[in-house]
Amino acid sequence: MNIKTTLAALFVAVTFAVSCSDDDNAPANPGNFILAVTPAASTGVADYLLTASSLDTGSVSTAENGVEQDGTYRYYVTHNNKFFSMLYGQGNPGAVTAYDIQAGALNKLTNFQTETVQSFAPVNNDLLLVKIARNLATPTSSWYKVSTESLTITSEGTMNTLDITGDLGELAHFTWIKQVGDKVYAPYQTIKDRSFNTDYPDQAWIAVFNYADMSLDKVIEDNRTSFIGRYFMDGLSIAENGDIYAFSPSAATTGGALSSTKHSAITRIKSGTTEFDEYYFDVEDASGGNNITSWLYVGNNNYIVHSQAKSERTSFPSGRRVAVVNVINKTYDIVSGLPAFDDIASLTTNNYTPKDGRTGYIGVNLKDGTGYVYKIDVTTKTATQGLKVDGGTLTAIQHLD
Amino acid sequence: MALLCACGIFAQAQTGSIRGTILDKTGEPAIGLMVKIQDLALGAATNHAGAFVIENVTAGKHILLVTGIGFQSLQHTIHIETGKEAVVSLTVESSSTELEEVMVVGRSEVQETNRQAYNVTAVDAKQLYNTTLDLAGALDRVAGVRVRESGGVGSSFNLSLNGFSGNHVRFFIDGIPMDGFGSSFQINNIPINSADRIEVYKGVVPISLASDALGGAINIITNDRYRNYVDVSYSYGSFNTHRSVINAAATSERGLQVQLSAYQNYSDNDYKVKVDAADIWTGAYTPGAWVRRFHDVYHNEALIAQVGVVKKKYADKLLLGITLGRNYKEIQTGARMVSVFGKWHRRGDVVTPTFKYRKQDLIKGLDVTLNANYNLGSEQNIDTMNVRYDWYGNSKPNGTSGERSRSLYKYKNNTGVATAMASYRINDRQSIAMSDVFNTFNRKGSDVLNPDATNPPSKTQKNVLGLSYAYSKEDAFGITLISKFITQKNVVAAQEARATTDKIGYGIVGTYFFSTSLQVKASYELTNRMPEAQEIFGDVENFEGNPSLLPEQSDNINVGLAYTFAADANNKFLLNANGVYRYSRNFIYNRLNNNQSKLIPDNREGVRTYGGDAELRYSHKRLISAGVTMTYQYLQNMQKIEPGYTGVSPVYLDQMPNIPYLFGNADVSVSLRDLGAKGNNMSIGYNMLYVHAFYLYWPSRGSDKLDIPEQLSHDVNIVYSLKQGRYNVGLEARNVTDALLYDNFSLQKPGRGFYVNVRAFFHKTSNN
């Protein structure tokens, strides 16, 4: 029948018209740099991992390129020459995918499952993860050691993070964790509710744990600054000589409002000791009121820092100003060559440096939706536009050999 | 066929008249039959009471011809005397109508519905009575419709209709909005036997279903065909699934009626799923492991009792009733299958008083319908175990915050609906209608585990006022103009009481018959939809509320074509084709929240939809009936700028992710009549469902992507009916090939299952 033939043809045509696109998975810009990009379509979308051969030139895009990550709110860390993509899924188990790079392309090694945690860091050959309590009534926090060799959880345990603060009656909430020798240093803020309010906004603490069993060794205190780092932000850095530097953004809140009377500043723990020494660099005084919200240690006592001006201060600070800090000379110099401040939507805080004492790379996301990697030279205090990123917001820049 | 004739006498000159009543064999009025006088151009149709009047009949002997769909035609000789009224009472024999006959010979209510100007498809539920389908399963076979369920019996569902889904599409039972009926009473747990037919409106929705549907509505017409009957069915099948349904009505001669409907669903839903199952201690995945769901029991029970009067001078129907129900649901997973739960569950009950009133011709031409109901029931979210489970059913301590979020939160949604509808037939061709629907929702609850938690006000009220005007000439053309005025008031957390939102919408629908077998339809509408209570406040489970959601608005254009034709006397065809264009502003869609743990509704500034669906049916005598449907819909993101940016969004013009866009189904059934004995029939049916693969996230981004793979499932069933359908036994095999079927965000659905269904149906023939 004529009409039947017509209909059959119609269905076939429709089917063809909508058949799938090509399945070419080769990266558009093969290389050993890994960039994590979130398409700017608000929230609840996937991240994409792109590769690039250079951060100084060229361009990459998420358009039909990149390895899709299941969900945003992901965190990325490299250790043991593996790249870990970790999902932060409140209440969900945290899915982790591990990659290496082969012939310039990401090669998936395995998926495994951890917990959703608030701090993670490389320690020895492991990733140490800590899931931190936020409810005073239930102050048990958990830690997990994930072997980067076997890619499984090898041990786990709990700690009471209310007890750590002694008789303050607030929970110790680790801003981040870091390996120092055979110890794990956990700078913390004290919180009394889920909104991270505290009655003690003018003090800094670091809990020191023995890595083997994660038992509490001691708590280092300092009353010259507010807490060190911030939620999901590493406030500690170890220099070549083993000295530990710490920054405080001065971001504590009481009753929902910023409440610290202490300046944003850098302090130090000398190598081999477990106390702050007399070193104190008042960043606000040196910068005319700017704080530090994030930093990247490029070596030779030089840091590339993100800052907020006094008027831009928030409780969960993400600075959009870039400066160079030398902790020995106690200098703070704004970097030139970046796009106009008002055009910048955000800066990446997960950045790459070859640790040559001179250069670091940070991602600059512009409000028009484009992004660039900028190369920062700490000696000239200048930024140079490098790799262009299309189709999303840069969230991490990493490198694997 | 029994005939009965009586004559009355009245005074008139030259001509006489005929007054009559036509009943079917059960004693019910035979509605919509054509009564004609042979050789005279006179005739009338029977009304809802089966009555008709023909006046100005020349005196003498005449032959009355009675024809109508579903009934064998009838001839009756009558003698008319001048000035007198002849009174007849006739009984018509129902023909065992089959679809293919109906198609050509006449129109059942189902097909009558399809001939409206609105773009509507009616599903004849009666043909599915001997299956174990629920309403959702029946709807899934309609062109343009895709029902996505998150699992087995009792799981949450999402229906999409020509690219609109979720709350874009409104559900009604007998014209009453189902919004506030609670979780015990939804289309995926109401058995098919409760319905007479299901009307699926694509595009413009008639004013009688006054609601703020954005893209269509589903109206379930319950069965009130018989005044005295009992219909009992029970089915048992895989995954320890039991379903029973009892529907009954008894009506006294004085019009006192009792209607009773009770049903029950139970399932362990312990079907196997293929997952990457992580070891809870090491975190190591076993990729592609087959594990059995272990915490997914669902059961619900409901009783609907109604008492009242029918066929009174002041009311065709006046019923007071109560719906009592309860449900228990274990929650196996979060919004994604990676999060597994082992103890978290929900309980709920429904206590809903109902009121129904209907009167046709309250004054001549004026029909009035009033409905009201209020749900006093409560629900409780129970999550008290401080552990985390893996897919093997092992658990380990997990802090102190429950499996998802420690809770014994018990709440009442206090939902109420009141509807009023009046229509007036000005004359044969013109009618006007007005309707008003008021919804209220006010969630109140508390949690003994978090007594200090502040429960913010969660209140929303909405009113929809509709007006319409219709002009039509039967079998020639019809045109309807509608307008809707919507008001919503929300009281949301901490914020001040929101200013009331008002929206006005309007539309026009038209149809034209080129011939009795070729009909075209077209409609345009500017339609508005307010956020639903659940979208604003969440469901306390895997669906998060979004208090800042904006109302959505859409320009919709629909065109449709219905064509019936026959190759020869034995081979007949029916073709339906529809095309849609939509442009929606502040389009509401569901996405995963940032943590991937729940779904959350969100607005897209603009979404454009092109699509079409087609259905072709074929029948060969009464032996074979076959059909195929295909739907294609292309939803495109028209939001050019993302919040916080000034440049063009990378996903501007991209296809909307995680929405099926090409799907269809095919079915064949063979009927063997008088098998074994006269009046015993067997039918063997096959149904195939196809869904093209689609991407989980934005299609244009990335090259190594996650997708929901192509799905193809096959169902077969055999039904054997004895004694003209009084006793029925059905056997069904679903998903015969054990294919992997996925749904919302890759939640996996049941594999192969077998079900047996027995049903008995008795009805009493009235003697009046």
Interface residues (C-beta under 8 A of the other chain):
Chain A: M1 I3 L7 L10 F11 V14 T15 A17 V18 C20 S21 D24 N25 A26 P27 P39 A40 A41 S42 T43 G44 V45 A46 Y48 T62 A63 E64 N65 G66 V67 E68 D70 G71 T72 Y73 L87 Y88 G89 Q90 G91 N92 P93 A95 V96 T110 N111 F112 Q113 T114 E115 T116 K131 A133 N135 A137 T138 T140 S141 S142 Y144 V146 L151 T152 I153 T154 A345 L366 K367 D368 G369 T370 D390 G391 G392
Chain B: D276 A278 D279 W281 T282 G283 A284 Y285 P287 G334 R336 V338 S339 R388 N398 G399 T400 S401 E403 R404 S405 F565 A567 F573 L575 R591 L592 N593 N594 N595 Q596 S597 I600 D602 G612 A614 L616 V628 M630 Y632 Y634 N637 Q639 E642 P643 G644 Y645 T646 G647 V648 S649 P650 V651 Y661 L662 H692 A693 L696 Y697 W698 P699 S700 R701 G702 S703 D704 K705 L706
